């Protein structure tokens, strides 16, 4: 499929994206130190500072102020938006169009990023999505990230996600579009909750769910990223219970799993896949992909394109 954009003069855009968001990996993952004092310290951090640990919106440095813009990636047809929430916050967003009247011009991907960086850091991913599929992409910035106002937490991010879905469903240009909800890591948990809540509402035309390297729940992730706190995981009040929500998701679902993921053990994605009762569910592993580099693995965007084609087909074939 031909791209609506000229070839990028810098073929390493995606590699740069991986480098930027990978800077959070060392921040999140704490070593297992057999020390009662250290375990007590980590447990205190887990309870009192967990929002700062889970939502490091200032990582990498200047992530709140240095936001790449679509024009820097040769996008020509886009909008930079500020969208209000019903609890008084103002969210930054990009709406980027594919080729008008082209393939999938009536499809919009609602994109939720991981727990570090900002939407500008994911523009190379949006570029590849549009180039490979011809879709449009709506990139939402969570509260407390980039130039969005507020402070991030589980309740707030769920409000933000609903705000984005309502915006696309109310907007004249997109109200009749098929929407694919795409989440990476933490964004996957946001996506699962949003789809589970809204999939049966006739006002929302949700065509599919795309998950990459996300987790069963934050409590089940803690032993991997903060080993000394594994016995105190119940203190985590930012739960993100995707494990309990995914069985209720009935829209086609694509699972993109990096088998070298050093943050979220790949067994989390496999378990989510096994729990899924979606009529169409597709498992796509990437043997060389780690938590942030799966997006540059061969076949990543092809898998998304094939999934969209199958999910919007009149007669999709189940693949398990």
Rosetta silent file (secondary structure, phi, psi, omega in degrees, C-alpha in Angstrom):
SEQUENCE: XXXXXXXXXXXXXXXXXXXXXXXXXXXXXXXXXXXXXXXXXXXXXXXXXXXXXXXXXXXXXXXXXXXXXXXXXXXXXXXXXXXXXXXXXXXXXXXXXXXXXXXXXXXXXXXXXXXXXXXXXXXXXXXXXXXXXXXXXXXXXXXXXXXXXXXXXXXXXXXXXXXXXXXXXXXXXXXXXXXXXXXXXXXXXXXXXXXXXXXXXXXXXXXXXXXXXXXXXXXXXXXXXXXXXXXXXXXXXXXXXXXXXXXXXXXXXXXXXXXXXXXXXXXXXXXXXXXXXXXXXXXXXXXXXXXXXXXXXXXXXXXXXXXXXXXXXXXXXXXX
SCORE:     score description
SCORE:     0.000 S_00000001
   1 L     0.000  131.104 -178.333    0.000    0.000    0.000 S_00000001
   2 L   -72.701  150.776 -178.131    1.434    3.365   -0.956 S_00000001
   3 L   -88.747  143.938  175.028    2.077    5.898    1.779 S_00000001
   4 L   -76.860   -1.496 -179.424    0.276    9.247    1.905 S_00000001
   5 L  -123.142  152.568  174.783    3.581   10.785    2.993 S_00000001
   6 L   -68.561  156.317  179.009    6.976   10.996    1.304 S_00000001
   7 L   -55.854  140.275  179.998    9.679    8.686    2.664 S_00000001
   8 L   -68.044  137.555  175.880   11.188   10.039    5.860 S_00000001
   9 L   -69.161  -14.673 -179.753   14.678   11.529    5.477 S_00000001
  10 L  -122.246  103.265 -174.197   15.524    9.871    8.770 S_00000001
  11 L   -74.484   -1.803 -176.367   14.866    6.140    8.715 S_00000001
  12 L  -103.759   20.490  179.272   15.537    5.850   12.465 S_00000001
  13 H   -52.780  -48.139 -177.458   12.428    7.677   13.693 S_00000001
  14 H   -66.986  -37.863  178.190   11.069    4.532   15.321 S_00000001
  15 H   -63.278  -36.626  177.892   14.436    3.658   16.826 S_00000001
  16 H   -65.702  -39.764  177.383   14.560    7.153   18.353 S_00000001
  17 H   -59.535  -47.246  179.342   11.103    6.612   19.812 S_00000001
  18 H   -59.341  -42.043 -179.673   12.233    3.349   21.401 S_00000001
  19 H   -62.913  -42.070 -179.203   15.302    5.070   22.848 S_00000001
  20 H   -64.341  -52.753 -174.714   13.243    7.868   24.397 S_00000001
  21 H   -74.732  -19.210  178.330   10.605    5.706   26.050 S_00000001
  22 H   -71.553  -16.015 -178.290   13.153    3.097   27.128 S_00000001
  23 L   -63.544  -16.665  179.249   14.686    5.651   29.490 S_00000001
  24 L   -82.965  -15.436 -172.173   11.943    4.811   31.978 S_00000001
  25 H   -59.372  -47.926 -179.943   12.871    1.134   32.189 S_00000001
  26 H   -66.852  -28.084  178.460   15.634    1.556   34.725 S_00000001
  27 H   -68.586  -39.481 -176.872   13.458    3.929   36.709 S_00000001
  28 H   -77.048  -41.319 -169.156   10.648    1.420   37.046 S_00000001
  29 L   -91.313  115.182  178.973   12.569   -1.750   37.688 S_00000001
  30 E   -99.902  142.882 -178.337   14.211   -1.939   41.104 S_00000001
  31 L   -70.155  153.777  176.300   16.733   -4.676   41.918 S_00000001
  32 L   -81.879  108.036 -179.733   15.895   -7.480   44.300 S_00000001
  33 L  -116.345  121.716 -175.963   17.950   -6.719   47.411 S_00000001
  34 L   -77.424   70.736 -178.849   17.585   -9.087   50.345 S_00000001
  35 L  -135.956  124.096  179.826   17.388   -6.363   52.945 S_00000001
  36 H   -61.263  -41.551  179.149   14.579   -5.916   55.438 S_00000001
  37 H   -62.678  -42.960  179.238   15.295   -2.193   55.633 S_00000001
  38 H   -65.600  -42.138  178.902   15.251   -1.821   51.880 S_00000001
  39 H   -60.808  -39.777  178.891   12.032   -3.818   51.623 S_00000001
  40 H   -65.026  -40.706  178.189   10.443   -1.553   54.229 S_00000001
  41 H   -62.451  -47.328 -179.320   11.556    1.512   52.300 S_00000001
  42 H   -62.670  -38.985  178.642   10.206    0.149   49.030 S_00000001
  43 H   -62.970  -40.990  176.942    6.941   -0.793   50.724 S_00000001
  44 H   -62.634  -42.452  177.312    6.575    2.759   52.014 S_00000001
  45 H   -61.744  -41.208 -178.476    7.269    4.092   48.543 S_00000001
  46 H   -58.946  -40.681 -176.074    4.745    1.671   47.108 S_00000001
  47 H   -81.390  -48.012 -171.248    1.994    2.963   49.361 S_00000001
  48 H   -90.453  -24.765 -174.558    2.750    6.682   49.637 S_00000001
  49 L  -122.095   20.598 -173.078    4.524    7.399   46.336 S_00000001
  50 H   -64.990  -31.495  178.573    3.003    4.848   43.998 S_00000001
  51 H   -63.852  -40.239  178.090    1.482    7.451   41.699 S_00000001
  52 H   -65.624  -34.173  179.262    4.914    8.965   41.129 S_00000001
  53 H   -74.123  -39.501 -174.348    6.322    5.488   40.434 S_00000001
  54 H   -82.359  -31.430 -176.466    3.517    4.363   38.138 S_00000001
  55 L  -121.968   69.886 -178.557    3.030    7.636   36.253 S_00000001
  56 L   -78.656   72.273 -171.100    6.515    9.167   35.726 S_00000001
  57 L   -69.415  -13.029  178.077    5.196   11.896   33.440 S_00000001
  58 L   -97.253    6.712  177.257    8.421   13.907   33.642 S_00000001
  59 L  -103.769  128.899   -3.304   10.513   10.999   32.334 S_00000001
  60 L   -71.275  178.101 -177.510   12.512   11.525   30.160 S_00000001
  61 L   -54.749  137.903  177.737   13.758   14.979   31.122 S_00000001
  62 L    71.249   16.424 -179.297   11.607   17.825   29.778 S_00000001
  63 L   -65.215  -21.013  178.688    8.781   15.468   28.796 S_00000001
  64 L   -82.690  -16.912 -174.718    6.276   17.996   30.171 S_00000001
  65 L  -121.843  -27.153 -177.027    7.584   20.842   28.033 S_00000001
  66 L  -101.776   90.838 -176.412    9.398   19.379   25.022 S_00000001
  67 L  -112.753  109.646  175.086    6.633   17.845   22.915 S_00000001
  68 L   -54.904  146.618 -177.326    7.454   16.998   19.278 S_00000001
  69 L  -111.207  156.716 -177.948    4.781   18.255   16.894 S_00000001
  70 H   -56.703  -33.159 -179.409    3.264   16.535   13.839 S_00000001
  71 H   -61.716  -26.438  179.816    4.881   19.010   11.455 S_00000001
  72 H   -71.516  -13.099 -179.329    8.294   17.683   12.528 S_00000001
  73 H  -117.001   24.625  173.527    7.351   14.298   11.051 S_00000001
  74 L    67.514   18.000  171.502    6.064   15.601    7.710 S_00000001
  75 L   -72.204  139.758 -178.544    2.396   15.313    8.595 S_00000001
  76 L  -113.289  -27.705 -172.791    0.384   17.764    6.519 S_00000001
  77 L  -120.121   92.655 -175.348   -3.220   17.127    7.510 S_00000001
  78 E  -155.672  166.707  174.056   -3.654   17.292   11.262 S_00000001
  79 E  -131.063  141.060  170.126   -5.082   19.250   14.184 S_00000001
  80 E  -102.854  122.604 -167.212   -3.572   20.077   17.550 S_00000001
  81 E  -121.706  153.897  166.859   -6.418   20.060   20.060 S_00000001
  82 E  -124.178  120.566 -173.121   -7.241   20.947   23.648 S_00000001
  83 E  -118.916  127.260  179.634  -10.213   18.935   24.945 S_00000001
  84 E   -80.315  147.250  173.219  -11.956   19.604   28.286 S_00000001
  85 L   -99.692  166.353 -178.881  -12.911   16.795   30.654 S_00000001
  86 L   -76.811   -4.224  175.282  -16.043   16.726   32.764 S_00000001
  87 L  -112.211   19.593  168.310  -13.968   17.187   35.918 S_00000001
  88 L    94.593    4.983  177.496  -12.285   20.374   34.784 S_00000001
  89 L   -91.205  164.254  178.313   -9.010   19.251   33.180 S_00000001
  90 E  -124.435  120.065 -173.231   -7.759   20.199   29.717 S_00000001
  91 E  -106.100  134.502  173.727   -6.200   17.464   27.612 S_00000001
  92 E   -80.873  147.080  178.511   -3.829   17.889   24.713 S_00000001
  93 E  -156.345  155.743  169.941   -4.409   15.733   21.646 S_00000001
  94 E  -116.738  134.318  167.734   -3.405   15.306   18.007 S_00000001
  95 E  -114.991  116.236 -173.961   -5.847   14.264   15.310 S_00000001
  96 E  -117.976  126.674 -176.280   -3.903   13.138   12.236 S_00000001
  97 L   -94.093  143.769  167.030   -5.640   12.208    9.012 S_00000001
  98 L   -81.949 -165.066  179.603   -4.678    9.583    6.521 S_00000001
  99 L   -68.037  123.068  179.816   -5.411   10.020    2.861 S_00000001
 100 L   -64.710  136.005 -177.803   -8.942   11.349    2.491 S_00000001
 101 L    63.568   16.979  175.680  -11.176    8.953    0.568 S_00000001
 102 L   -96.275 -174.822  178.154   -8.349    6.431    0.673 S_00000001
 103 L   -57.149  132.429  178.834   -8.267    2.936    2.217 S_00000001
 104 L    61.845   24.471  177.361   -9.550    3.026    5.794 S_00000001
 105 L   -67.090  -14.930  176.292  -10.331    6.736    5.581 S_00000001
 106 L  -101.309   19.892  177.819  -13.391    5.904    7.705 S_00000001
 107 E  -118.398  132.294  174.259  -11.259    4.241   10.393 S_00000001
 108 E  -124.073  132.256  174.975   -9.719    6.102   13.336 S_00000001
 109 E   -94.897  122.467  174.775   -7.249    4.593   15.796 S_00000001
 110 E   -93.054  114.046 -165.653   -7.598    5.929   19.345 S_00000001
 111 E  -109.023  125.510  177.759   -4.068    5.654   20.691 S_00000001
 112 E  -117.954  122.155 -174.894   -3.073    5.386   24.379 S_00000001
 113 L   -89.608  176.225 -179.697    0.636    5.457   25.169 S_00000001
 114 L   -74.367 -167.955 -167.417    2.672    3.921   27.979 S_00000001
 115 L   -87.176    1.336  178.249    3.512    5.479   31.317 S_00000001
 116 L  -125.019  160.996  175.017    6.477    7.621   30.262 S_00000001
 117 L    76.999 -158.405 -177.188    7.012   10.397   27.754 S_00000001
 118 L  -144.877  176.825 -176.084    4.318   12.201   25.798 S_00000001
 119 H   -63.377  -31.174  179.526    2.236   11.886   22.647 S_00000001
 120 H   -61.363  -32.660  178.718    4.884   13.636   20.580 S_00000001
 121 H   -66.900  -19.395 -178.287    7.316   10.821   21.283 S_00000001
 122 H   -99.789    6.622  179.554    4.854    8.406   19.622 S_00000001
 123 H   -58.661  -36.758  175.156    4.409   10.372   16.391 S_00000001
 124 H   -60.438  -32.375  176.909    6.675    7.944   14.464 S_00000001
 125 H   -67.944  -43.862  177.182    4.283    5.150   15.482 S_00000001
 126 H   -60.046  -39.905  179.955    1.326    7.182   14.228 S_00000001
 127 H   -60.667  -43.854  179.877    3.193    7.791   10.997 S_00000001
 128 H   -69.428  -38.750  177.406    3.702    4.085   10.438 S_00000001
 129 H   -58.662  -45.882 -178.652    0.092    3.263   11.328 S_00000001
 130 H   -68.585  -41.334 -179.538   -1.181    5.745    8.753 S_00000001
 131 H   -63.106  -40.897 -175.214    1.349    4.703    6.146 S_00000001
 132 H   -81.844  -31.956 -172.187    0.570    0.995    6.513 S_00000001
 133 H  -114.892  -22.185 -175.485   -3.192    1.128    6.959 S_00000001
 134 L    80.710    7.333 -177.865   -4.446    4.465    5.631 S_00000001
 135 L   -77.074  175.562  167.946   -6.335    5.086    8.883 S_00000001
 136 E  -100.473  157.139 -178.014   -6.612    8.279   10.894 S_00000001
 137 E  -130.989  129.050  173.517   -4.988    8.510   14.328 S_00000001
 138 E  -110.575  117.919 -176.570   -6.215   10.294   17.450 S_00000001
 139 E  -109.728  115.298 -178.135   -3.452   10.627   20.061 S_00000001
 140 E   -99.349  136.014  173.555   -4.606   11.586   23.543 S_00000001
 141 L   -98.098  120.951  179.358   -2.332   13.055   26.203 S_00000001
 142 L   -61.240  158.082  172.334   -3.283   11.919   29.700 S_00000001
 143 L   -58.359  139.362  179.617   -3.797   14.444   32.470 S_00000001
 144 L    80.346    1.115  176.585   -0.498   15.414   34.050 S_00000001
 145 L  -114.973  150.059  179.338    1.440   14.442   30.908 S_00000001
 146 L    51.965 -133.554 -179.258    2.819   16.814   28.293 S_00000001
 147 L   -97.513    8.324  175.408    0.843   20.048   28.393 S_00000001
 148 L   -69.604  144.807  179.864   -2.343   18.444   29.724 S_00000001
 149 L   -81.260  170.718  173.436   -3.440   19.789   33.103 S_00000001
 150 L    93.640 -174.637  178.586   -4.009   17.808   36.278 S_00000001
 151 L  -125.525  135.196 -176.141   -2.330   14.907   38.039 S_00000001
 152 L   -77.169  138.396  166.765   -2.451   11.316   36.752 S_00000001
 153 L  -158.102  175.321 -173.750   -4.137    8.491   38.586 S_00000001
 154 H   -61.166  -45.661  179.773   -6.289    5.498   37.639 S_00000001
 155 H   -62.198  -45.284 -177.976   -9.593    7.307   38.019 S_00000001
 156 H   -65.057  -41.996 -179.631   -8.392   10.329   36.102 S_00000001
 157 H   -66.630  -33.134  176.092   -6.918    8.387   33.185 S_00000001
 158 H   -67.669  -36.913  174.019  -10.175    6.481   32.804 S_00000001
 159 H   -63.238  -41.951  179.940  -12.016    9.814   32.642 S_00000001
 160 H   -61.244  -44.139  179.935   -9.516   10.982   30.016 S_00000001
 161 H   -62.292  -44.279  178.586  -10.071    7.883   27.897 S_00000001
 162 H   -63.350  -37.480  177.728  -13.845    8.315   28.061 S_00000001
 163 H   -60.211  -42.759  179.746  -13.415   11.969   27.126 S_00000001
 164 H   -64.829  -44.630  179.847  -11.505   10.948   24.005 S_00000001
 165 H   -64.019  -42.403  178.158  -14.092    8.369   22.973 S_00000001
 166 H   -63.364  -39.623  179.555  -16.935   10.834   23.525 S_00000001
 167 H   -60.877  -47.766 -178.622  -15.089   13.479   21.522 S_00000001
 168 H   -66.691  -33.462 -178.694  -14.633   11.196   18.529 S_00000001
 169 H   -77.509  -25.139  178.825  -18.231   10.005   18.721 S_00000001
 170 H   -89.961  -23.826 -175.727  -19.607   13.550   18.925 S_00000001
 171 L   -70.855  131.895 -176.421  -17.340   15.057   16.281 S_00000001
 172 L   -56.717  -42.405 -176.081  -19.053   15.339   12.890 S_00000001
 173 L   -65.496  -32.279 -170.237  -16.013   14.090   10.975 S_00000001
 174 L  -115.511   -3.270 -173.319  -15.509   10.931   13.049 S_00000001
 175 L   -62.976  -24.265  178.267  -18.923   10.014   14.493 S_00000001
 176 L  -102.018    6.837 -179.967  -19.464    7.402   11.769 S_00000001
 177 L   -75.230  151.418  166.596  -15.901    6.088   11.805 S_00000001
 178 E   -79.528  129.123 -176.996  -14.963    2.598   12.921 S_00000001
 179 E  -106.610  128.377  171.048  -12.790    3.070   16.014 S_00000001
 180 E  -108.506  125.984 -178.492   -9.876    0.827   16.938 S_00000001
 181 E   -97.733  120.399 -171.040   -8.628    1.329   20.492 S_00000001
 182 E  -122.325  121.800 -179.110   -4.841    0.788   20.679 S_00000001
 183 E  -132.165  137.420  176.640   -2.885    0.717   23.937 S_00000001
 184 E  -109.958  128.475  176.107    0.748    0.101   24.770 S_00000001
 185 L    55.371 -117.021  176.386    1.728   -1.082   28.270 S_00000001
 186 H   -55.963  -37.195  178.253   -0.207    1.154   30.704 S_00000001
 187 H   -61.620  -27.150  175.426   -2.171    2.347   27.687 S_00000001
 188 H   -65.923  -39.967  177.192   -3.302   -1.225   27.171 S_00000001
 189 H   -65.209  -40.465  175.763   -4.920   -1.225   30.610 S_00000001
 190 H   -59.869  -43.969 -177.337   -6.604    2.084   29.756 S_00000001
 191 H   -65.725  -43.287 -179.651   -7.824    0.578   26.470 S_00000001
 192 H   -59.994  -46.443 -179.161   -9.210   -2.618   28.041 S_00000001
 193 H   -62.356  -44.226 -177.863  -11.230   -0.646   30.580 S_00000001
 194 H   -62.766  -45.082 -178.531  -12.583    1.747   27.957 S_00000001
 195 H   -68.332  -44.290 -179.970  -13.680   -1.013   25.570 S_00000001
 196 H   -58.281  -37.564 -177.188  -15.186   -3.194   28.289 S_00000001
 197 H   -75.464  -33.479 -167.009  -17.278   -0.256   29.500 S_00000001
 198 H  -114.923   -4.244 -171.100  -18.451    1.057   26.107 S_00000001
 199 L   -61.766  -27.345 -177.258  -18.520   -1.829   23.619 S_00000001
 200 L   -95.947    1.171  178.910  -22.287   -2.376   23.883 S_00000001
 201 L   -82.667  119.333 -177.210  -23.227    1.282   23.601 S_00000001
 202 L   -64.971  -12.380  177.932  -24.669    1.915   20.108 S_00000001
 203 L   -76.355  -13.566 -177.455  -23.266    5.453   20.192 S_00000001
 204 L  -118.349  122.781 -179.755  -19.745    4.050   19.921 S_00000001
 205 L   -98.478   76.992 -177.580  -18.630    2.095   16.874 S_00000001
 206 E   -88.086  112.704 -175.900  -15.707    0.173   18.381 S_00000001
 207 E   -89.344  -19.998 -178.266  -14.333   -2.161   15.729 S_00000001
 208 E  -179.377  164.969 -179.871  -11.464   -3.696   17.653 S_00000001
 209 E  -123.243  131.731  179.579   -8.950   -3.603   20.506 S_00000001
 210 E  -121.888  119.886 -177.516   -5.165   -3.680   19.994 S_00000001
 211 E  -118.368  135.253  175.694   -2.951   -4.451   23.000 S_00000001
 212 E  -128.822  122.519  171.311    0.822   -4.347   23.176 S_00000001
 213 L    46.926   51.242  176.523    2.906   -5.544   26.139 S_00000001
 214 L  -106.091  178.657 -166.212    0.341   -4.828   28.823 S_00000001
 215 L  -121.713  162.485 -180.000   -0.171   -6.473   32.193 S_00000001
 216 L   -65.783  -48.009  174.703   -2.754   -8.505   34.095 S_00000001
 217 L  -165.041  161.097  178.804   -3.020   -5.909   36.863 S_00000001
 218 H   -64.637  -35.736  179.849   -0.660   -3.499   38.564 S_00000001
 219 H   -64.396  -36.705  179.400   -0.700   -5.658   41.679 S_00000001
 220 H   -79.119  -15.235  177.107    0.418   -8.717   39.702 S_00000001
 221 H   -84.196  -27.905 -174.389    3.118   -6.646   37.981 S_00000001
 222 H   -52.397  -44.181 -179.952    4.709   -5.399   41.192 S_00000001
 223 H   -58.494  -24.690 -179.964    6.717   -8.596   41.919 S_00000001
 224 H   -82.270  -37.451 -174.483    8.458   -8.147   38.551 S_00000001
 225 H   -98.623  -23.581  176.370    9.335   -4.464   38.830 S_00000001
 226 E  -135.831   74.366 -173.303    9.755   -4.109   42.615 S_00000001
 227 H   -52.308  -40.850 -178.604   10.647   -7.604   43.891 S_00000001
 228 H   -63.522  -18.509 -176.975   11.082   -6.655   47.583 S_00000001
 229 H   -97.047   11.533 -172.796    7.492   -5.363   47.659 S_00000001
 230 H   -63.130  -28.231 -179.418    5.879   -8.511   46.290 S_00000001
 231 H   -82.342   -4.559 -176.374    4.339   -9.407   49.659 S_00000001
 232 H  -120.173   22.497 -175.589    2.777   -5.972   49.933 S_00000001
 233 H   -62.037  -26.625 -179.720    1.186   -5.729   46.494 S_00000001
 234 H   -66.052  -14.671  176.231   -2.268   -5.333   48.030 S_00000001
 235 H   -73.332  -12.980 -178.901   -1.149   -1.878   49.177 S_00000001
 236 L   -74.503  115.363 -179.985   -1.233   -0.808   45.544 S_00000001
 237 L   -96.822   -1.441  171.630   -4.401    1.258   45.079 S_00000001
 238 L   -97.289   89.387 -162.751   -3.732    1.882   41.385 S_00000001
 239 L   -85.251  -48.129 -177.043   -5.111   -1.507   40.387 S_00000001
 240 L    49.907   69.833 -170.031   -5.775   -1.506   36.615 S_00000001
 241 L   -84.576   61.091 -178.421   -7.585   -4.886   36.693 S_00000001
 242 H   -60.140  -32.992 -179.315   -7.306   -5.927   33.037 S_00000001
 243 H   -58.283  -38.190 -178.871   -7.305   -9.591   34.053 S_00000001
 244 H   -84.919  -18.087 -177.052  -10.858   -9.317   35.353 S_00000001
 245 H   -93.615  -31.971 -172.404  -12.084   -7.102   32.504 S_00000001
 246 H   -61.244  -32.479  179.047  -10.682   -8.825   29.415 S_00000001
 247 H   -63.781  -22.214 -178.651  -13.144  -11.786   29.522 S_00000001
 248 H   -85.822   -9.419 -178.378  -16.007   -9.323   29.050 S_00000001
 249 L   -76.388  123.524 -175.887  -14.489   -7.778   25.904 S_00000001
 250 L  -116.196   10.391  175.401  -16.411   -9.024   22.884 S_00000001
 251 L   -94.712  156.122  177.178  -14.830   -6.995   20.091 S_00000001
 252 L   -52.582  138.878 -173.374  -12.014   -8.441   17.927 S_00000001
 253 E  -134.119  132.820  177.216   -8.749   -8.221   19.832 S_00000001
 254 E  -110.885  130.263 -179.763   -5.113   -8.276   18.702 S_00000001
 255 E  -111.696  112.842  179.817   -2.374   -9.191   21.203 S_00000001
 256 E  -105.694  112.962 -170.465    1.121   -7.927   20.283 S_00000001
 257 E  -125.349  118.795  172.157    3.670   -9.474   22.631 S_00000001
 258 E   -81.660  116.939 -172.864    7.416   -8.894   22.840 S_00000001
 259 L   -76.490   -6.749  175.311    8.838  -12.135   24.169 S_00000001
 260 L  -106.319   19.453 -177.902   11.940  -10.388   25.565 S_00000001
 261 L   -57.693  120.939 -177.235    9.892   -7.893   27.600 S_00000001
 262 L   -95.594   -6.239 -179.916   11.987   -6.985   30.634 S_00000001
 263 L  -105.786  -55.693  177.731    9.266   -4.950   32.399 S_00000001
 264 L  -103.806  110.235  179.865    6.023   -6.878   31.861 S_00000001
 265 L   -53.474  132.707 -177.529    6.682  -10.638   31.812 S_00000001
 266 H   -55.188  -21.449  178.835    5.309  -12.016   28.520 S_00000001
 267 H   -62.420  -25.284  177.185    3.201  -14.495   30.482 S_00000001
 268 H   -63.450  -46.890  179.554    0.932  -11.542   31.345 S_00000001
 269 H   -65.566  -40.100 -179.745    0.036  -11.011   27.699 S_00000001
 270 H   -64.670  -38.563  178.317   -0.382  -14.728   27.112 S_00000001
 271 H   -66.383  -40.667  176.611   -2.708  -14.989   30.094 S_00000001
 272 H   -60.928  -41.487  177.435   -4.781  -12.050   28.841 S_00000001
 273 H   -61.217  -46.104 -178.767   -5.035  -13.782   25.462 S_00000001
 274 H   -63.929  -34.666 -179.532   -6.137  -17.038   27.089 S_00000001
 275 H   -76.574  -21.793 -176.546   -8.758  -15.218   29.159 S_00000001
 276 L   -63.639  137.192  175.192  -10.134  -13.340   26.171 S_00000001
 277 L  -115.339   23.162  179.053  -13.519  -14.476   24.881 S_00000001
 278 L   -63.194  143.987 -179.968  -13.489  -12.173   21.867 S_00000001
 279 L   -63.552  -27.633  172.719  -15.042  -13.715   18.727 S_00000001
 280 L  -128.991  118.749  174.662  -11.819  -12.897   16.908 S_00000001
 281 E  -135.796  134.546 -174.028   -8.588  -12.906   18.873 S_00000001
 282 E  -126.189  129.589  178.639   -5.139  -12.942   17.320 S_00000001
 283 E  -102.703  121.521  179.828   -1.840  -13.692   19.046 S_00000001
 284 E  -127.767   98.713  178.098    1.217  -12.071   17.463 S_00000001
 285 E   -87.126  152.364  175.607    4.502  -12.715   19.291 S_00000001
 286 E  -124.655  100.809 -172.270    7.767  -10.940   18.510 S_00000001
 287 L   -55.774  -31.856 -177.914   10.675  -13.177   19.590 S_00000001
 288 L   -99.400    1.161 -173.928   13.185  -10.296   19.670 S_00000001
 289 L   -84.099  131.156  172.570   10.908   -7.583   21.027 S_00000001
 290 L  -100.515 -164.286 -170.727   11.416   -6.143   24.490 S_00000001
 291 L   -60.685  -37.829 -176.575    9.046   -3.814   26.344 S_00000001
 292 L  -108.628  -13.976 -174.344    9.668   -0.806   24.136 S_00000001
 293 L   -98.495   -0.137  179.999   11.215   -2.239   20.979 S_00000001
 294 H   -57.550  -31.858 -176.585    8.410   -4.546   19.832 S_00000001
 295 H   -64.513  -19.184  178.751    7.169   -1.705   17.653 S_00000001
 296 H  -102.791    5.598  177.124   10.273   -1.956   15.458 S_00000001
 297 L   -74.493  147.413 -179.879   10.101   -5.715   15.056 S_00000001
 298 L   -59.613  131.568  176.292    9.419   -7.073   11.577 S_00000001
 299 L    92.989   -1.810 -176.060    5.729   -7.619   10.954 S_00000001
 300 H   -62.615  -55.672 -176.684    4.413   -5.342   13.701 S_00000001
 301 H   -75.715  -26.989  173.780    2.475   -2.901   11.533 S_00000001
 302 H   -63.660  -38.450  178.470    1.593   -5.595    9.024 S_00000001
 303 H   -63.552  -39.774  178.441   -0.109   -7.472   11.866 S_00000001
 304 H   -66.240  -42.387  179.457   -2.165   -4.393   12.723 S_00000001
 305 H   -62.689  -44.942  179.156   -3.124   -3.873    9.079 S_00000001
 306 H   -63.124  -39.444  179.797   -4.175   -7.520    8.693 S_00000001
 307 H   -63.895  -45.313  178.675   -6.144   -7.325   11.938 S_00000001
 308 H   -59.959  -41.892  179.160   -8.022   -4.226   10.835 S_00000001
 309 H   -61.461  -44.372 -179.280   -8.872   -5.889    7.549 S_00000001
 310 H   -68.662  -41.792 -176.043  -10.182   -8.978    9.319 S_00000001
 311 H   -67.718  -28.764 -179.351  -12.054   -7.051   12.005 S_00000001
 312 L   -96.081    1.344  178.861  -13.885   -4.897    9.454 S_00000001
 313 L   -72.965  153.588  176.346  -14.635   -7.833    7.143 S_00000001
 314 L   -70.196  -20.094 -176.574  -18.187   -9.082    6.791 S_00000001
 315 L  -139.807   66.287  179.947  -16.977  -12.575    7.620 S_00000001
 316 L   -63.077  146.673 -179.352  -13.961  -12.413    9.962 S_00000001
 317 L  -105.754  128.685  179.196  -12.313  -15.763   10.686 S_00000001
 318 L   -67.864  136.784  174.743  -11.438  -16.615   14.267 S_00000001
 319 L  -129.905  120.085 -178.785   -7.803  -17.338   14.905 S_00000001
 320 L  -124.069    0.000    0.000   -6.760  -18.822   18.227 S_00000001
